[in-house]
């Protein structure tokens, strides 16, 4: 049973930073590409960032390029999302996903990020 548990969300002021973590279990972590998605209030779900299984390639949504950084620690079965220069429009529930080589995807339960003064 795959489990993805996100943590690190919360309330932060505009311009602030947060680091999200996603701890994975029940899978061979090093063979899975990992991604972060988000869904803001009244918005469609958006792919925020992706990192390949080895961590060698990352991709970002245009809306977060230069502000967010995805990384992974295969020894800890954990993927991170460092979020800097946060804006109110970054407010959303952030979800971690794991995709295997057959493109089967598992989702975490999400963590709320609220950017507000």
Buried (B, 14 or more C-beta within 10 A) or exposed (E): EBEBBBBBBEEBEEEBEBEBBBBBEEBEBEEBBBBBBBBBEEEEEBEBBBBEBEBEEBEBBEEBEEBBBBBBEBEEBBBBBBBBEBEEEBBBBBBBBBBBEEEEEBBBEBBEBBBEE
